[in-house]
Amino acid sequence: MALSPYPIDPALTAIAIAYANQNYVADLIFPRVRVNKQKFSFLQYAADTMFNVPDTRVGRRSKPNEVSLDASEVTDATEDHALDGGVPAADVDNSDARYDPLGAEVMFLQELIALDREKRVANLVFSLNTYDAALRETLAGNAQFSDYANSDPIGKINEILDKPLVRPNQLVFGQAGWTKFKAHPKIVEAVKGTGAKAGNASREQVAELFEVDEIIVGSARGNSAKRGQAPALVRLFGNDIAALHKAPVPEAKGALTFGASFQFGDRIAAQWEDKNMGMRGGTAVRTGESLKERVVAAQAGYLLKAAFA
């Protein structure tokens, strides 16, 4: 029988150690946009709508050329993501005054919900199917940036930044790829000066080098092992690079952004008595949120698959 995870010895130090992910980046890549109802819609214009150059000349008695603004309405709906947990009454009765068993349980559930969201965003951003055929490619061999002697990361990144319809303003890496990229001799030399071959470039230096607003590095890990097996912790963001355009204010009318997370309402947390929990009963808790990660403008991004070996 499992014992209570909450200390009952007042002599114990008030330190709780948890192996938890830090610095989730989902909100930086797919910022949240609030919607009034679970079902939502947005207007999507044809790629050439704002780029067709009209003849605006008008004769003295002529009628001006007529143009029209055509758009298609895209409808979707947020999805509920929630988890249940519970705390036996015995745990509450025996817990140290420094600990809040119910609060700790809710925090644990929210951490797992955030981890699931991070995985959804990573899968979406680093999937070839997310991008138009002309806005994705897979590197191989000496073209991969892990080949310090032969690859050309500066030339390739400059190339892909010019291909989307709207120039990307953020580069998204997985942690393992970023570790290799920031130490690439050509990157180090470019940011530190001629002759510098070893060292690490900072995110700010790389952002300035490529004239983007930010470098995003996904470092979260998830357990890929089946339940009951030994843990196999792997990075959620793989060896790819995504170049994306994010609007400064994604919810602003007319803002063009690669993707967004449409959120309905606020995160919820509830509790109720569960008389069937243990001998003394307990308290069941539930927490969750309602949102949907959605690619809004696929032509505002580019994916380099397998950028690193």
N, C-alpha and C positions, 0 to 999 in steps of 0.2 A: 504494500500500500504506500502510495506516495505521501510524503510529509508536506506540510505547508511550506511554500517558498518564502514566507515572510518571517523574519527573525523574531524570536521571543526573548532573546537574551539582551538585556539593556546594556551589557558590557561590550557588545559588538560595535564596531565602528560603523558610522552611518555612511558607508560607501557601498553602492551596488554596482557591480561590473556587468556590463552586457555587451556582447559582440553584436553590434548593430551597424547598419550601413549609415554612412554620413554623406552629406552634400548631394542629395538627389537633384537631378537636373531636368526632370520632366517639365516643370513649370517654366524653365528658361527656354526650352525648345518649343513646347506647345503651351503658350500662356493661356490662362483661364479667361474665358469670356462668359459673363453671366447671361442667362436666358430666363425669361419669365415663366416658361412652361417646359415640361419635359420634351415635348415635341417642338422642334425649332426649324427655321429655314433661313437660308441666305441666298442672295443673288449671285450668280456666276455668269460673267460675261465671256464672250468668245475671245480668244487670245488676241485677235487682230482688231478688236473693237476700237481701242484707243490709239491704234497705229495706222489706220487707213488715212492717207493724206487726201483730203477732198480738194476739189477745185472751188475756191471761194470767190472767184471773180464774178461780178454781177454787171450785166449791161444796164444802160441807163433806164430801159423800160422792161428789163427781163426779170424773171422770177429767180431768186437764189436757188441753187441746188439744194435738194432736200436729203437729209440723212436721218437715220433713226437709231435709237439706242435699244438694242435687243439683248435680253438677258434671260437665262433660264433659272427657275427657282429650284434650289436643292433643299430637300426636306430630310430631316433626320430626327433622332430622338436620343436623349441622354440615357445612360444605363446605370442602374443602381449597383453599387459595389459595397458590400457590407460583410461583417463577420460577427459571430456571436461568441461569447465567452461566459465565464461564471466564476464566482468566488464562494466557496462554502462558508457558512456562518462561523464554523470553527476557525477558519483562517482569519476572519475579521476579529473574532474574540481574542485570539492569541497573538495578534500582530503587535509589533512594537509601535509605540506612539509616533515614531518618526516616519512610519510608512503608511501609505494609503492603499490598501489592497485593491479596492475598486478602481481608483485612479490609475494604478499601475497596470491593471488588466486592460483598461481602455487604451492606454498608451501603447501597450503591446499589440493590440488589435489594429490600431491606427498605423503602427509601423509596418505591419504586414500588408495592409491596404495600400500604403504608399509604395511598398516594394513591388506589388503587383502592377501598380500604375507605371512605375519606372520600367518594368519589363515590357508592358504594352507599348510604351513610347519608343523604347529601344528597338523592338521588333518592327515597328512601323517605319521609323526613320532609316533603319539599316536594311530595309527590304527592297530588292530590285523592283518588285511589282508596284511599289509606291510611286515610281518615277516614270516619266515618258521615256520611250525607247531611246530618244536622242539625248537624254539627260542622265544617262547611267553608263558605267563601264566597269569592267573587272580587270584589275591589274594582275600580272603574272611575271614570274622570273625576275630578271634584273630591273624591270620597271617598278617593282615594289620598293617602297621607301625604306624597307629594312635592309636593302642592298645599298650600303653607304657608298660603295665604289662606283656604281653604274647608274643609279636612279637620279632623277632630276625633280625633286619635290617642288622647287620654286617654279620651274617652267610648267609643270603639270597643274599645280594649284592656280597659277595665273590663268591658265587655259580654261579650267572648268569654271572659274568665277565669271568669265565672260560669256558662257554659253546659255545660262537661264535667261528667260525673258526679262526678269528683274534681277539686278546684280545681288547675290547673297551678301549678307552682312554678318554672318556667323559661320564658324567652322566647328563641326561636332566630331569629336574623337572618342574612342574608347580609351580607357586608362593605359592599357598595354601598348596601343598604337602611339599614344601621345608620348609615352616614355621614350620610344624609339625616335619619334619625329623631332622632339625638342633637342635631341643629342646628335641629329644628323649633321655631319661636318659642313654641308653646304648651307644649312639653316644657321648653324652657329656662326659661320664666317659672315653670313649676310647681316646678322644683327649685331655682331661684336667687332667686326672690322677685318680687313685683310690680314691673313696670317693666323687667325684664330681657328683652330681645327677641333679643339676639344672643349667640352663644357655643356651647359644646358641653356637653351633659350627660354625666356619666360613667356607666359601666355600674352602678356602685354606687348612684348617685343614682336612676337609672331603676328599678333593682330595688327600691329602697326606696319609690319613688313607687307602684309597682303591687303592692307586698307579695309579691314573688316572691324566691326564693333567689338566682337568678343570671340574668344575661344572657349568652347564648352567641352568639358571632359567628363564623360560618364564613368564613374568608378564603382558603382554598386555591384554587389555580387548576389547570386541566387544559388540555391541548392538544386542541382540537376539530378540528384539521385532519387530513386523511388522511395516512398515512405517505408521506413524500417531498415533501409540500407545505410551504410556508412555515408556521411555527408560528402558531397562533391561540389565545392563552392566554385562557381565559374563567374566570370564577368558577364554582365547583361549586355553591355555594349562591346561589340567585337572589334575586329581589325579593319574597320572601314572608316571612311571620312565622308560626312555629309556637309555640303555647302548649302545653306538655307537663307532665305530672306525673311526676317521677322519685322513686322510693322512696329514702330515705337509705341503705338496705342492700337492694339489689334481690334478692340471693340469699336473704334471710331468708324463712322460711316465712310465708305470708300477706301478704307485701309486695305492694302494688299499684303497678305502674309501667307507663308507657306502652309502653316497649320495652326490650329487652335484647339483648346480644350473647352468645350461648351459645358458650363456648369449650371445646374438647376438647384436653387436653394443653397443652404449651408450644410456643412457636415453635421450629422446628428449623433447623439449619444443618448441611450436610454437604459433604464434598469427596471427590473421587476422581481418580485419574490418567486423563487423556485423551491417549492416544498419537497420536491423529489431529489434534491441535491444533497447527498450525504445523509447522515443521521439527523442532523439539526436543520436541514434545509440550507438555503443559500440565496444569493442574489445573481440573477442572470443579467448580463450586459450585452448591448448591441451598439455598434457604431458603424458609420458608413457615409458615403457621399454619392451624389448622382451626377455623372458627367460623361462626356463622350469625346475622345480624341479624334480629330477629323482633319484630313488634308484638305485645305481650302483652295490653294493655288499650286498645283503640281508643277507648273512650269516656272516656279520661283525657287527651284532647288535642283541640286545635282548630287549624285551618289558615286563615290569611288569605292567599289567593292574590292575586298582583299587588298587594301592599300599596303598592308604589311603581311609578311609571311608568318 
